[in-house]
Amino acid sequence: MEARPAVDDAALGREAWSVLDANRTGSATVPAPGLYPHQWSWDSTFVSIGVARWDTRRAAAELLSLLSGQWRNGMVPHIVFHPAHAEAYFPGPSVWRSHDHPAAPGDVLTSGLTQPPMHALALWQVWRYAVNRDEAAALVRRIYPMLAAQHGYLAVTRDLGGAGLAAIVHPWESGMDDSPAWDEPLEALPAVRYAYRREELPERHPDSHHDRYVWLALRYRDSGYDGSYLRLDHPFAVEDPLFNGIWLASCHALAELAPAAGADPRPHEEAAARIREALLDRLWADGLFHARDLRGDRLIPVRTIGGFGPLLDPGLPGDRVNGLLDTLESPRFMGAAGYPVPSCEIRAPQFDRSRYWRGPSWVNTNWLLRRAAAVHGRPDLVRQLGTATLRLVRQAGFRECFDPFDGSGRGGRDFSWSAALTLDLLADAEAAEAAEA
């Protein structure tokens, strides 16, 4: 069913819950019916964040379902497959072959890649709003070791540049699959033709990028998902500022959760400081953070929404915060768009208002930037991002993404993170109104 645009907040909230209930399969929520029939990692973290204020157990179940697929080396996979629809999505379990890897869970089928480590932020949101504090404390004690292991995996296995940042080894790991930030590293790969086609792909890439995506996944799989192979031989390795900005924010979240888990927060505080230093040293240029192509040993010049990821860090130096916010509000991004925030710089030749992550606005990145604005004491920007994002879903429904100029919906319909984060935005709007009354 297609959620109808709603005018008043109560109706919009009901529509959001209807989408989430329709997309729920057992304890997990799929991103969109038919199009994405499994559980995706960072999608589920946003779902957990969105429902945490109203249903602690549902938010917890979402995280626990995802973490049931965690590998013994700490890696949290980017897909946990729903058994009833195992091969309804390509590439499915028969491509990833996680069941052949000794570190993978024996009873859960997963991919072999990871995604942005939002999980500690999601757990912190559940902890923050839980009414039953004993139940919440038990959840933190249960999940905290899993997330500490996830962070350990990133620090040990994914620091391919040796400077303290985690490298993504596939565009799918970024969450921003088709971002123009990956064009240069992808174009350096051999041309391949796997006839990889799905109904929705022609509007994304007319070239062989998605065939190269499959080729990269197969190379990593055939290495046995080996960390030394990634370091020495894998041809795609990029230090992404959004991925690492989220990792840094999650280190802060783990530090805050550590006392409830009976653990020491200092290792997470120290990790956050190391990531911050590396971000500033390696990825900052021209008023924005840029992705670094490790194989070409260069910064990728295109400006994308990923460059604002380090704003999630409360310890980011003030001059860098001001520079980033100036860029965000300039005609390069928000200043020339009707709706926030274009996923690529409007002036860039790669900008395309209709192609995934090459121009459209997304509810989840708007939500992240709104959180960053709150972290740095910018209530005006917090209100602007929240109000404009709610206007998008009121106008076009809970779409996967939106045209940044006219607000029309793009991609999948009844998208779970759009619905879940709408609930969080509505709760904040209600709280702000109450405070002003």
ABEGO torsion letter per residue (X at the ends): XBBBBBABAAAAAAAAAAAAAAABBEABBBABBGABABBBAAAAAAAAAAAAAABAAAAAAAAAAAAAABBAAGBBBABBBBAAAAAABOBBAAAAGAAABAABBAABBBBABBBBBAAAAAAAAAAAABABAAAAAAAAAAAAAAAAAAAAAAAAAABAAGAGBBBBABAAAAGBAABAAAAAAAAABBBBBAGBBBAAAAAABABAAAAAAAAAAAAAAAAGGBAAAAAAABABBBBBAAAAAAAAAAAAAAAAAAAAAGBBAAAAAAAAAAAAAAAAAAABBGGBBBBBBAAAGBBBABBBAAAAAAAABAABBAAAAAAAAAAAABAABAAABABOBBABBAABAABBAABBGAGBBBAAAAAAAAAAAAAAGBAAAAAAAAAAAAAAAAAAEBBABBBAAAGBBBEBBGBAAAAAAAAAAAAAAAAAAAAAX
